[in-house]
Amino acid sequence: MILSVDNVRKTFGGLVAVNDVDLEVRQGDIHAIIGPNGAGKTTFFNALTALVPPDSGTITFRGERIDGLKTHQVSARGIGRTFQNIRLFPYLSVLENVKVGAHNLGRHTIFDAILRSGRFRREEREVEEFALELIEKVGLSDKRDTYARNLPYGEQRKLEIARAMAAHPTLLLLDEPAAGMNNTETAALDEFIRSLKSEGYTIILIEHDMKLVMSIADRITVIDHGEKISEGVARDVQNDQRVIEAYLGKQHGGDQ
Amino acid sequence: MNTLRDLIRSRPIVTAAVVTVFLAALPFLLGNNYYVRVATIVGIYVILVSSLNIIIGFTGMFSLGHAAFYGIGAYTSAMLTTMAGWNFWLALPVAGIVAGIFGTLIGLATLRLRAVFLAFTTLGFGEITRIVILNWRSFTRGPMGIAGVPIPTLFGWTFDRYGYYYLVVVLAALTVGIIYRVYHSRVGRALVAIREDETAARSMGVNVFGYKVLAFTFACVFAGIAGSFFAHFQRFVSADSFANLESFAIITMVALGGTGSIFGPILGALILVILPEVFRFLAQYRGVIYGLVLILVIVLKPGGLAGVKGIFEKPKTPKRRKRR
């Protein structure tokens, strides 16, 4: 298990957003988290990355407890993420956005920068090369100097993934990467996420596009009202009575 | 403008040579002592405005008390040279360090809190600094100020007007050069990322609090150095020179020149130092001029003249495409 989440709970006032959720993610899997809107999926991501620290429960990543760490420390342990409501750096270029993602690969300090030391020059060269590579991978090479704010929506999503990958994470958290994409774009994304898997990334994916989820997910966890209601491979989850109820309501007819 | 920028980029050595020759020849072109003095004051403000731009323009924090750190640098240098008999060349960097230490303390105390608290704290700190200087007679000589701050000497040569001018040119060039280098580094990118989206910066592994304190300290060091130069240039320091109106003037220059760029602060300092000198009869309305300029910038050109992003600009979020 690359990630073990045990009894994680997060409440906002009286609202229990994440209710004692367990999750085990295997190394190299694409693990999807689905559930109706407002089920607590994004809050769960935010709890993992300490943006909203969980009230209780433990999170173990690669054998190390990461609950209680700060967000930037979680990132440094090797967890990268994207955001449901795109959070790029609008007034930085595509290239610079990815370079910020690679922040922790560098070690040079403000003094190295002032003196343009050997370490500074070597690191900047490496970061530049690596960032260009990632940009090419997501197909934004010809827009490397464009401000992120001027990219069309679909390309902003791609840039977010490239930026998340820049820190050399072992685990990628993708929050609704297909939101707002058309069928062609989603098909391309399907392929892209598969290629990430084959490169050895472990991926946790929040997604509403069921076609995409059923196609690429090795395992699926279903969350509703902050609670885990089902888990397993696509076929099991699709046939789980509680899942069908959560999505369609209790009184469902027999014919699908 | 773009073609000029391209020309500068493609011929950096030629540009540097032209600028150097121009700055070296400037006092002789101006001829008049008074003009050389104004040029020197422009240099002081280039340092102050460029350093405040690190806080406001790069990192997106709001400091309303930059003059306090300027004043701390000036008093540190004036006191070390007049009371402790230090050499100017030693007092200059120490003034920067002392201002930097105060900056670190303020930063550590407030930068974990929401952005407004830094604004309030620095505003208060500016006023406290002025009042402490004014009332701690045994230490700062209170309202009498410190007179007779020594003239710097270099290898036995005592500075004249030209000496001050060339020294401030070197200090300002160093400041702008150092800021440029930091801006184009991992550190600078982290600062701008914090300005653009703190949550995203955090998630990319940027230690937001640490970098905010670093940026604030870094800026205060330069303010302290500007203060030290000012003390030895004016040869007299008193609390009046470092009141909140001074902070306000520096902020206006940042806003006018353009936040978040390297060249903007130079432009802002140049215009707003020279403008009141040209319209001498308006000298008593200096505060009014700055206020009007600030309002005009906000209304007409929130990014400033050469800025990347205006401090008063609303962050634009991309429109979400309808789900299909």
Chai-1 contact restraints between the chains, C-beta under 6 A:
chainA,res_idxA,chainB,res_idxB,connection_type,confidence,min_distance_angstrom,max_distance_angstrom,comment,restraint_id
A,T71,B,R202,contact,1.0,0.0,6.0,A-B,restraint_1
A,T71,B,S203,contact,1.0,0.0,6.0,A-B,restraint_2
A,H72,B,R202,contact,1.0,0.0,6.0,A-B,restraint_3
A,H72,B,G205,contact,1.0,0.0,6.0,A-B,restraint_4
A,H72,B,V206,contact,1.0,0.0,6.0,A-B,restraint_5
A,H72,B,N207,contact,1.0,0.0,6.0,A-B,restraint_6
A,S75,B,S203,contact,1.0,0.0,6.0,A-B,restraint_7
A,S75,B,G205,contact,1.0,0.0,6.0,A-B,restraint_8
A,A76,B,G205,contact,1.0,0.0,6.0,A-B,restraint_9
A,R81,B,S203,contact,1.0,0.0,6.0,A-B,restraint_10
A,R87,B,D197,contact,1.0,0.0,6.0,A-B,restraint_11
A,R87,B,A200,contact,1.0,0.0,6.0,A-B,restraint_12
A,F89,B,A193,contact,1.0,0.0,6.0,A-B,restraint_13
A,F89,B,E196,contact,1.0,0.0,6.0,A-B,restraint_14
A,F89,B,D197,contact,1.0,0.0,6.0,A-B,restraint_15
A,Y91,B,E196,contact,1.0,0.0,6.0,A-B,restraint_16
A,Y91,B,V308,contact,1.0,0.0,6.0,A-B,restraint_17
A,Y91,B,K309,contact,1.0,0.0,6.0,A-B,restraint_18
A,K99,B,R189,contact,1.0,0.0,6.0,A-B,restraint_19
A,V100,B,R189,contact,1.0,0.0,6.0,A-B,restraint_20
A,V100,B,A193,contact,1.0,0.0,6.0,A-B,restraint_21
A,V100,B,M204,contact,1.0,0.0,6.0,A-B,restraint_22
A,G101,B,M204,contact,1.0,0.0,6.0,A-B,restraint_23
A,H103,B,A190,contact,1.0,0.0,6.0,A-B,restraint_24
A,H103,B,M204,contact,1.0,0.0,6.0,A-B,restraint_25
A,H103,B,G205,contact,1.0,0.0,6.0,A-B,restraint_26
A,H103,B,V206,contact,1.0,0.0,6.0,A-B,restraint_27
A,N104,B,G205,contact,1.0,0.0,6.0,A-B,restraint_28
A,G106,B,R186,contact,1.0,0.0,6.0,A-B,restraint_29
A,H108,B,R186,contact,1.0,0.0,6.0,A-B,restraint_30
A,I110,B,V182,contact,1.0,0.0,6.0,A-B,restraint_31
A,I110,B,V187,contact,1.0,0.0,6.0,A-B,restraint_32
A,A113,B,R181,contact,1.0,0.0,6.0,A-B,restraint_33
A,A113,B,V182,contact,1.0,0.0,6.0,A-B,restraint_34
A,A113,B,S185,contact,1.0,0.0,6.0,A-B,restraint_35
A,A113,B,V187,contact,1.0,0.0,6.0,A-B,restraint_36
A,I114,B,I178,contact,1.0,0.0,6.0,A-B,restraint_37
A,I114,B,R181,contact,1.0,0.0,6.0,A-B,restraint_38
A,Y153,B,R321,contact,1.0,0.0,6.0,A-B,restraint_39
A,A167,B,G205,contact,1.0,0.0,6.0,A-B,restraint_40
A,G180,B,R321,contact,1.0,0.0,6.0,A-B,restraint_41
A,N182,B,R324,contact,1.0,0.0,6.0,A-B,restraint_42
